């Protein structure tokens, strides 16, 4: 596995998980900026993913980060009109980005549906792939920035970003960004980073909570293949962190539940 064995951090419930991950993220961004870097951060949606952004917004510690020197990307997006309340971008802006001094030129949302229908997701995916290729630095050695931190959630069946089990996206090996159709949960059309693109990240943080996630967490950490459990294929080059509440970790072996 890239970056060695995954690191597991457990918290009592979803609220504590979101708060602790928010504090961890602020600390990591401060450390990166202290070295002169402009961190490249990939945001996720979902309940815990948005809640952790809200915790940052409400924390005095947010002032320790120079938000104008952070690049923001997204791991996936619901292909809906701009400003739709179900878009990950909309929720992230409401939770944090509209409340801190970001540089708008460093915020890179995925394309929205402008009335072209589901087929427009192909164009949105190609445009985001082009953006990533332009933003990649020579030292990244590829067509995707080596994101410092990629935040991901996961579904109860093991999907991450919008890569679902047995879907065409999970078999993707060439494209960095893919359109996703006929998703098993609404909305049916989305745009997502592919697993190979996610694996360019220096650090991948998988943040999830709830007993309904426990079986997939156990399978992913137990060596399941990414075709059946896509989150198992989400790995960082330097570090892979699983940030869980006790319910999501409830089916792990005891030695992993009590690290």
N, C-alpha and C positions, 0 to 999 in steps of 0.2 A: 504494500500500500504506500502511495506517495506520502512523504513526510513522516514515515514510521507509523507506529500504532496510534489509533485515534485516542484523543484525550476525552474523558467523560467528566462532566461536572453536573452534580445533581442538586436540585433545589426543592423546597417543600411543596410549592404549588405554582401555578402559572403566573400569578402576580409577582411572587418573589423571583421567579425565573426571569421575567421581563425586567424587573428592577436591577437584578444582579448583572444581566447581560448588558443593560444600558451602561452601568458603571464600568464594566469590563471594556466596552467599546470606547467610551470616552478616554479611559486610560491608554488604550492601545493607540488611538488617534493622536493623543498628546505625545506619546513616545515616538511615533513615526514623524510627527512634525518637528520634534526636538532634534532630529537628525537632518533636518532640511528638506525632507520629502514632502510632496503633496500627495497625501493618501488617495488611492482610488478605491472607493467603497461601493459595493454592489448591494442594493437594498432588496428586501423581500416584502411580500404582503402577508396576509393572514392575521389572525387575532394577536398572537404573541409578537409577530414581527412589527406590527404597527404600534402595539402597546409599548414595546421597548423604546420606540422613537418618542412616544409621548412622555415616557419617564425621563428621557434626556431633556426634553423641552422643559419639564417641570423641575429639573435639578439645577441648583446653583453651580454644579460642576461643569455644566455645559459651557460656561464662560472660559474654561481652560482650553477649549478647542478654538482655533482660528478657522471658523466655518467657511470663510472666503477662500481658504486654501485646502479644500477637499473637493475631489471630483466624485460626482454621484452618478451611478449607473443602476440599472434594474436587471434582475435575473429573469423576470418574465413579466408579462402584462396581459391583462384582459383586453381583447381587441374591441374596444368600445369608444364612443366619441370622447374627445378631449373634455375633461371636467366631469365626466360621469363619476358618480360617487363610488362605483364599484371598481374603478381603475386603481391599481396599486399606486400610481403616481399621485392621484388626487388624495388618497388617504395619507400618503407620506408627507405631502405638502401640508395638509391640515394638522398632522400630528407633530411635525418638526420643521420642515424646510421653510415654511412661511413665517417662522418665529425666530429664526437665526439669520445671521448676515451671510448668506451664501452668495457666491458669485454666479449669477444666472447663466453665464457662459460656460460654467463647469458642471451644469446639471443636464444630464443626457437621458431624457425619458424615451421610451420606445414609442413608435408611431401609433396614432389613434385612427379610428375608423372615421373617415371623412365622407361617408356616404357611398363608398364603392362596394359595400357588401363584404361578405367573408373573404372573397378572393383578394381583397386589399391587404390581407395579412401577409401574403407572399411578398408584396412590395415593401411592407413595413419591416419584415424580417431582413430582406436584402439591404435596405437602407441602414438598418442598425448594424448589420455585419460590416458594411462599408465604413460606418462611423468607427467601429471598434478597430478596424484595420488602420484607419488614419490616426487613431489615438495611441496605437501601440508604439512603444519606443524601440530603438534599435536593440537595446539589451533584452527586450522581451522575446526576441527570436521567434516571432510569429505574427499572426494577424489578429491577435487579441491582446489587450493590455494584461500584464501580469498583475491582476488586481491584488492589492494588499490584503483586503478582507472581502469575502463574499458571504453575505448572510443568506441563509436558506431556511425555509420551513419544510414540512413534509405532511403528506396526507396519510390517512389511516391505511390505505392500500400500498403506501410506499412511494408515491410520486413526490418529486421535488421540482422546484420551479414549475414548469408546465410539461414536464416529461413524465408520462404516465406508463404504468406497466404494459408491456407488449405493444406499445404504440409505435408508429413509424419513427417518432422522435428518439426513442430509446436506442434505435439501431443506427442513428446518424453518426458518421465518422468523419465527414468532410466539412459540412457547413458549421459555422460557429453560432448562427442564429437561425431558428426554424419557425415556420408557421405551424400551428397546431390546430387541427380540426377535429370535430366530433368528440370533444372532451367528455368524459363521463360525469363531470359536474359542471354546472353553468358558470360563466357563459361558455358555449361550445367552441368558440374560436379564440385563439390566443397567440402570442408570440413569446418565444422562450430561447434563452441560451441553451445550447446543446451541452451534453455532459463533457465532451472534449473541451469546450470553451470554459466550462466551470473548472475543469482540472488545470487550467493555466494559472489559477489563483494561488497566491502564496499561502493564504489561510482560508479555509472554508469552515464556517461556523453553522452547524445545523441546530436550529433552535425550535424545540417542539414540546408540547405539553398535552396531557390527557391520556386516559386509560385506553381510548380507542386507537391510539398510536403504538401501544406497547408491543403488539405482535410484530409489526413492521420494524420497529426499533431493534427488537431482539434478532430478527432475521437478518437485518442489514449488518449489525455488529457481529453476527454469528457466521458471516461469510456467504450470505445469499448473493446470487448474481444480479447484476443491474437490470437485466431484461425483466425479471420478475419483480424486483424491488429497486427501482431506479435510484433511490437515495443512496444505495450502496455504492453507486458509481460516482458520487459527489465527494471528491477528495482534494485536499490542498497539496501543493508541491512541498510545502514546508511543514504544514500543520493542518490537522483535521480535528475540529472540536465538536463534540456532541454536548449540547447544553439542554438539559432535560429537567422536567419535574418528576417527582417520585412516581406519579401515576404512569407516565410514559415509560419509565424505567422498570416497571413492576415485573416484567417478564424476563429481564436480564438475569444471568447467573448471579448468585449472591456476591461473588468477588467483584463483579462490576458494579453492583448496586451499592457497594460499601467500599469505594476506592479510598 
